[in-house]
Amino acid sequence: MTGLKTFFREENKNTLLLRIACLCWFLGKLMSWRIWTTHRLLPTAPLFRSLDLIPPVVQTIVFALSLFLVIAVFVRCNRFFLTSLLVLEIFSCLLDQNRWLPWEYFYVFIIFIFLVNAGTPGYKTSCIAFLLVATYFYSGLCKLNEGFVHVVWINLMLRNTLHISSTISDQAYVHSGGYLLGLMEMFAGLGLLFVKTQKKSAIILIGMHVAILLFLFSLGFKHYEVLWPWNITLGLFLYFIFLKDNEGSLTFQPVTKGWNKLVLVCWGILPVLSFWGYWDKNLSSNLFSANVPEMFICVKDTSACKPIRKFCNKKDSRNICNGEAVIDIQSWARRETNASVDPELRVYKAMQEKLEKQYGAAGLTFVYFTGWSEKQ
C-alpha cells in the first residue's frame, strides 16, 4: 500500500512538472514565433542545405502543430503525443539551427525523459533534477571569464542597471564579484547532487532566478521577454523537486539506466567539448557568458538593402566598420524574433552566404569576434 501511495505521489509531481514545462514552453514559442517560421528577414540556417527546398508554408504548419502538441501533452501525457512532439521539434530544429535555443533544448529533453520513462515515475524526477544540475554547473563555469565580468557584471548590471559609478565598479574587489557570481552558480548546481546541500542550493538558485527576473524587468524587457517563461520553469522545478515534500530520497542513479544514458551524455559529458569548439555552446548551458563568437555586418550602401536598414546602427562605438553603418546580428535577431542567433561560426557563415546573395549591391562586409581578448 505504501508503494502504491509513493507511485501516485511521484506521478502527481511528474504531471505537475510536465505541465509547468508545457505551459512555459508554449508561452516561449508564442513570444518568439518568428524564429519558428520564415515570416522574418533574418535568414534561416538549416543543418543541411537541401532543407532550404522545403516551402515556407511547411515551416508554419510545423510550428502550428508543435503548439497544438504542446497543449495536447499538457492536457494528456501519452506516448503518441510525446513521440509526435519530440519528432516534430527535432525536424523543426533541423530546418534552422537558430532554433537550437538553450530553453528549447531543455524542453525537448523533458519530453524525451517522459517518453523513455513511462513506466518508472521516480526516474523522471531524477533525470529532470540532473538537467538542473548540469545547467547550473556549466552555466556558472562558462561565466568564469573576463567577458562576463566586463560586459555583464560591470557594464550591464552595475553601471547600466544599478547606476554604480566607474570609480566603484573598477575597484579590484568589485571586479572579482563577477567571478563570484559564476562560482556561486556552479557550486550551487553541484550542491543539488548531495542530500545535505540540496535544499540550501535550491534556495540560492531560486533567489538567483528571482534576481534575474527583476533584472530583466529593470531593463524594460528589451526583447528578452522570452527568458521569463524559462526562468519561471527552472525556479518552479527547483521548488517542487528539492524543497516541497522532498524527503531526501532523490538519487541520480536513473541517469545511468537505459535510454537515460543519453541524458547523462548530452548534459553531463558533451558540454565539456564546447570549450574546445567540438560541441555547440547553446547545447552546453553557456548562458550570458559573453564569451561566444559575434558577427557584425558593415553596410556600405544602406539604400541597397532597404528591408534590413531598420536594423542598422550608425553609431559604431567600437569602430568596427570605419564609419559605415553596422548591424549586430544578435541585436537584429532579438529585435525581430525575440530570440538569439545560434552563436556558432558555421551558422554565421550560412547566414552570411544568404545575405551576400540577397543584398549584393549593398557592399556588405562581415566582421567576426571570437573571444573577449579580441574586443579590446
N, C-alpha and C positions, 0 to 999 in steps of 0.2 A: 504493500500500500504506500509506503514511504517513497519507493522508487517511482511509482505512478505519479505521486504528487510532484516529485522532482522533475519528471518528464514534462508535465504540463506547465510547471513554473518556468522551465527553460524555454518551452515553446512560446509562452506568452512574452517573455523577454525578447526572444528572437523575432517574433512577429512585430513587436514594438520597434525594434532596431531597424528592421526592414522597411517598415512604414515611414519612419523618420527619414531614412535614406531616400526612399522613393519620392516623398514629398519635396525634400530639398533638391533632389536631382531634377525633378520636374520644373521647379522654380528656376534653377540654374540654367536649364536648357531654354526656357522661355526668355530669360534675360539676355541670353547670348544667341538668339535664334539665327542670326545671320551667319554665324560661324558654321552652323549645321546645314546651311543651304548655299546656293550660289547667288542669292539676291544681295550682292555686295560688289564693291570694286576691288577689294583685297583678293589677290589671286589665290587659287587653291594650290595645294602641293600634294598630289596623290602619291602613294608609295610606289606605284608603277605607272609609267606614262600612259599605258593602254587604258587606264581607268579614266583618263580625260575624255574618252569617247562616250562615256555614259552621259546621257542627256540631263540637263539641269532639273527637269521635272522629276526625274527618278530620285534625285537627292532630296527634293522637297517631300516626296512621298515617303522616303525612308525616315525623314525627320518626323513627319506626322505619325507614322506607325510607331516610332520609338516612344513618342509621347503617350500614345494610346497604350502601349505595352507597359510602360512605367506605371500608369494608373491601374492597369489590369493586375499587375503584380501587387500593387498597394492594396487592392480590394481582395485578391485571392492569390495566394502564393502556390502555384502548382508547376509541375515540371515543364509543361508545354509553354506557358508564359515565360518562365525563366529562360528556357533554351532559346525561344524565339527572340527575346530581348537581347540575350548575350550575342547571338549570331548577328543580329541586326546592328548592334553597336560596333562590333568588330568590323563589319562591312563598311559602315559609315566612316569609321576612323581610317580605313584604308583609302577612302576617297579623298581625304585631306588630312595630312599629318598635323595640321594646326589644331585638329580636334583632339590630339593626344594631350589634353589638359590634365594636370595633376588630379583635379577632382573627378574628372571623367574616368580616369584610370582607377581611382579609389572605388567609385560606384560600380564599375564593371566587375571588379573583384568581389564586391559584396554579392552581386548576383551569382558569380561563379561559386562562391562559398556556399550559398544557399542551395545551389543546384547539386553540387557534389556531396553535400552532407545532409541530404533529405531525411535519412533515417537515423542520424546522430545529432540531436539538438545541441548537446554540450559542445560538440566540435565547432559549431557555428560561432558561438560566443568566443571561444579560444582563438579561432582564426581571425575574427574581426579585431580582437584585442591585439593580436600580433601585427596587424596592419597599422594600428595606432602606435605601437612600439617603434616599428620601422619608420613610420612617417616622422615622428618627433626626433628620433635619433639622427637620421640622415639630414633632416631639415636643420637641426642645430649644428651638426658637423659642417654642413655646407656654408653656414654663416660665419665660420671662423676664418675670415679673410678681410683684407683691408677694404675691399669694395663694399662689403656690407657695413663696415664701421663708418666709412666716409659718406657713402651715398644714402644708406637707410637710417643708420643710427644718428649720425651727426647732422647731416643736411636735412633729411626728410622729417625725422622725429624731433630732434632737439631744436633746430633753428626754425624750420618752416611751421611746425605744429605747436611746439611749446614756446617758441619765440625766445629761446635762450641765446644770449649774445655769444659771439665768437670768442670773446675773452674767456668765457667759462667753458664753452664746448671744446675749445682747443687744448684745454688742460689735459695732461697725461692721464690722470685718474679718471676723467670723464671719457676720454678716448677708449680706455680699457673696458669701460662699461659695455661697449658694443660686443666685445668678445665674451663678456659675462652672460649676455643675453643668449648667445649661441650655446655656451656651455650649460646654462640652466635648462634650455630646451632639450639638449642632448641627454643630460643626466636624468632629467625628469622622465624622458622616454624610457631610458634604461630602468628607472625605478618602477615602471609598470610591470616589469618582469618578476619582481620579487614581492611576496606576500606582505612582508613587513613595511615596505615602502610604497605599495600600490596606492593607498588612499591619499597619502601626502602628495605623491607625484601627480595624481589625478586632480587634486585641488589646485596645485600650482599651474597645471596646464589649462584647466578651466579658467583660472584667473587670466592666463595669457590670452585665451580666446576672447574674453570679455574686453581686455585691453585692446586687442586687435580691432574688435567691432567699434569700440569708442574712437580709436584712431581713424578708422575708415569713415566714421560719421563726421569726425572733425575735418576731414578732407572734403566734405560735401560730396562724397562718393567718387566723383571724377572718373566714371567708367570702371569702378571697381565693385559695383553693386553685386556682381556675380559671385564675389567672395563671401558675401553674407550667408547664403544658404549652406555653404560647405563648412564655414566656421561654426555655424549653429549645429550642423550634423556632428562634427567632431566633439563639441562641448557636451552635447546630449549623450553621445556614445560613451564618453568618459564617465559621466554621471551614472548612467544605467548599468554599465559594465563593472565599474570599480567602486562605486560609492553606495548605490541603492541595493540593499539586500545582498551585498557581497559578503559571503561567509569565509572568504579566504581559500576557497576551493578551486579557484581558477588556475589551470595549468596550461602550458603551451606545447605539451606533447602531441596534441592532434595535428599540428602543422607538419609533423613528420610522417603522417599516415596517408596512404593512398594518394588521391589527386591533390590533397592539401600540400604536398611537397612542392607543387607549383607556386603556391603562396610563399613558401619559405625561400624558394629560389628567386622569384621575381621581386620580392620585397626585402629579403634578408641578405641575399648574396649579390645579385646582379648590380644593384646600385653602387657597389664598390667600384665597378668597372667604369662608372661615369667620370671618375676623377682622372681617368686616362683617355676619355673620349670613346670608350667602347660600348657605352650604354647611354640612352637619352637622359638628359637632365630632368625633363618633365616626368620621367618614369622613375625618378630616383629621389623624390621629395626635395628637390632643390628649389626651395620656396623663398622668394625675395632675398636671395643671397647676393645679388649684384655682381656675380662673377661669371655670368653667362655671355656668350657671344652676342654682339649687337650688329645691326645693319642700318646704315643711313643712306639715303638716296639724295644725291645732289642733282638739282634740276636746273639746266641751263636756260631753257625757254619754257616758262610755265604756261604760255599761251598754247603750246602744242600738246598739253596734257590737261585740258580744262576739267575733265571729270575728277581728277585727283588733286586739283590745285588747292582745294579747301584743306588738304592735309599738309600743305607746305607751310614751313615756318621761315620767315625772312630773317628772324633773329637767330643767328648762329653763334651762340655764346661760346661754343668750344672751337669755333673757326674750323669746322670740318670741311666746308665746301667753298672756302675762299670767296665769300661774298655772294655765292649763288643760293637760291632757295634750298632748304633741306627738309627731308621727310624722315622722321624716326619711324621705322616700320612698326615698332611696338606701340607707339602712340597712335599711329594710324589704325592699327588693329583694335585697340581699346576703344577709340572713338567710334569706330564703325560697327564693331561686333560685340563690344563688352567682354572680349576675351583677348588673350595674348597670343602672339605668334610662337610656334614651337621654336625655341632658340637653338636650333642646330644648323650648322653651316650648309648641310645638304638641302634643308628646307629653304633657307635663304636663297641658295643658288637656283633652286627650282622656281621660286617666285621671281628672282631677277631675270631669268630667261623669258618668262611670260611678259614682264613689264617692258623689257627691252624690245620685244617684238611688237607689243601693243602701242608703245609710246616712243618709237624710234626717233621721231623728229624732235623730241624734247631734249635730246642730249643728256640722257641720264648717266650718272656716274655712281657706282656703288662702293661704299666705304665700309670696311668691317673692322670691328674691335673685338678681340678675343680674350681680353683679360684686363684687370684693373691697372696693371703697370703700363699699359699702352694708352690709358686715358689721361695720363698726367700732362 
